[in-house]
């Protein structure tokens, strides 16, 4: 199948992606990961990682402070819920706009430096936001308890425009009557994930994306040719901050609670892990990495002595015990060890991430097939 | 005036820890050109050397003869420490009491081996790779190390007592002519400060006064030329990495009485010490030490109530704020050489 132009191909990629995402609850059922909370999480972290990839994958600027935008998005969405309305669209608009503004400020300062200085600057800003959220900004963030919905919240739009009275129960976020929990919540996230993915595809293909790649490959040469690169990088930074804000907002939409721990730097580290694991600068890589890590987290933590014994029950008794004790080092609450090792292996041997692994595998298989074809034809030629 | 002195003193021990970790980081960055995110993990490994030795020294066996009866009337046995059994009561108790300083003897070879293994096995393959890759792979290694420690020792902090000899309080104010009791300071923190000064001086003396140190300094200035002169610089750099690991490990060993070690203490210090390195200037050893103490002291000043009343929350963010200002105004840091990472 050949396509006359890139645009058609992009539509096909997005359509394929959409089908996979929308069928995710069914596809993951055999693994026991099809439940609503899980697929919601996959979609949300997918958005986060896709956004991070627009910055890191295209421009090569390694931000270690993206969690700050996640946190700002969460708080903004929460305040929209409390003050305006329980409608998720309003909350998400708030989240994206505030995260974008915050990213504009931080990016404007941080992008004056590159390389490791940029990483440290973003890290410093994120750490400052985290610490302030815990101490001085408690009136806004509610400190360690986290920001929660309360019955006495004003919710102006809901009461004034729609005339909804939630009564004595704590409201959940609802999109024109559809509760944003469980599978409806997932499909809401999924729709946004697909839109985000399509936008990222368009950015990758656009002249703007090409500029960003130029920044990554050789910024000096770009500057010498008379192009000012900072507006481009700043735009990329703000866009990826908005993605993070959207992800943070969605976290609040599906589960109305916002805490400062979302801004901690290990959260930034996690999105870096996801992107690298999947494949930096590729379209599918970030979401692949995000889902791998999130699924591995659930799968590995749910293992305990009993499930491991069952898994190794085919082995003779002594060996089974041994294998169980070895495997228990990598599962349960020690699952980070597995992720850490996997991550190291990926960085050392497969810098392109899982996507590159798949690509290499496909190439290998293809070469084998063609070789076989050639040897077949050669033998037939010889026979003739 | 006395409260100012107290704040300076309070900043010294934390500053000492920052300076030691940042010194190791800078040695590695200056010589090998590697950004080592696993350096905090080395600090933590050092601290856990103390935990191991402390547990080993406290291992005991049951006495063969019953020493009394318990409340049910059964014969009861005493637990006897092995060290007490071997060396007698007095020496044994002394050894247990001085477990933390003794751990230094254990930590040096252990950290040297860890450093060698890390450099030979992993870091040397990353010399030619970009900084981002180095950060990522050492970040992964840090996670692995910290999870292994968590697997063995659990997630809770393990309190380690300081030797009785320096468990008390020093009345430092009297030396400066203040009222007795005006400036009192825990002795273990002062010991930590003195210890960090000794280690830092030792490292500088080593680099300044030995032939090996001279080669290393030459390698920091121009690696290629040193190689062209027929000196196997790679071999020396392995040792340098080992030394940096030892410095980080010793910082961890002696810090245990001040902060009970747990598996994520390395990560907590890592971020701060990177900030310290940047403030001091990437690749500048005196800069790292200066910035370490400076930031430690500034942090303790910022946590004074008088300062907090004017600028609420400043104690939480002062270090990062300074880092941001330094990077923006003077990217090569306080004492960085011109042209080294100057963009």
HADDOCK unambig.tbl for C-alpha pairs under 7 A between the chains (distance, minus, plus):
assign (segid A and resid 113 and name CA) (segid B and resid 343 and name CA) 6.39 0.50 0.50
assign (segid A and resid 121 and name CA) (segid B and resid 324 and name CA) 6.08 0.50 0.50
assign (segid A and resid 124 and name CA) (segid B and resid 320 and name CA) 5.13 0.50 0.50
assign (segid A and resid 128 and name CA) (segid B and resid 317 and name CA) 5.38 0.50 0.50
assign (segid A and resid 128 and name CA) (segid B and resid 320 and name CA) 6.71 0.50 0.50
assign (segid A and resid 131 and name CA) (segid B and resid 316 and name CA) 6.01 0.50 0.50
assign (segid A and resid 131 and name CA) (segid B and resid 317 and name CA) 6.93 0.50 0.50
assign (segid A and resid 132 and name CA) (segid B and resid 313 and name CA) 6.53 0.50 0.50
assign (segid A and resid 135 and name CA) (segid B and resid 313 and name CA) 6.34 0.50 0.50
assign (segid A and resid 136 and name CA) (segid B and resid 312 and name CA) 6.45 0.50 0.50
assign (segid A and resid 136 and name CA) (segid B and resid 313 and name CA) 5.39 0.50 0.50
assign (segid A and resid 334 and name CA) (segid B and resid 147 and name CA) 6.54 0.50 0.50
assign (segid A and resid 334 and name CA) (segid B and resid 151 and name CA) 6.86 0.50 0.50
assign (segid A and resid 336 and name CA) (segid B and resid 147 and name CA) 6.65 0.50 0.50
assign (segid A and resid 337 and name CA) (segid B and resid 143 and name CA) 6.81 0.50 0.50
assign (segid A and resid 337 and name CA) (segid B and resid 144 and name CA) 5.12 0.50 0.50
assign (segid A and resid 337 and name CA) (segid B and resid 147 and name CA) 5.51 0.50 0.50
assign (segid A and resid 340 and name CA) (segid B and resid 140 and name CA) 4.90 0.50 0.50
assign (segid A and resid 340 and name CA) (segid B and resid 141 and name CA) 6.75 0.50 0.50
assign (segid A and resid 340 and name CA) (segid B and resid 143 and name CA) 5.54 0.50 0.50
assign (segid A and resid 340 and name CA) (segid B and resid 144 and name CA) 5.26 0.50 0.50
assign (segid A and resid 341 and name CA) (segid B and resid 140 and name CA) 6.83 0.50 0.50
assign (segid A and resid 341 and name CA) (segid B and resid 144 and name CA) 6.40 0.50 0.50
assign (segid A and resid 343 and name CA) (segid B and resid 140 and name CA) 6.05 0.50 0.50
assign (segid A and resid 344 and name CA) (segid B and resid 137 and name CA) 5.41 0.50 0.50
assign (segid A and resid 344 and name CA) (segid B and resid 140 and name CA) 5.37 0.50 0.50
assign (segid A and resid 344 and name CA) (segid B and resid 141 and name CA) 6.81 0.50 0.50
assign (segid A and resid 347 and name CA) (segid B and resid 133 and name CA) 6.93 0.50 0.50
assign (segid A and resid 347 and name CA) (segid B and resid 137 and name CA) 6.06 0.50 0.50
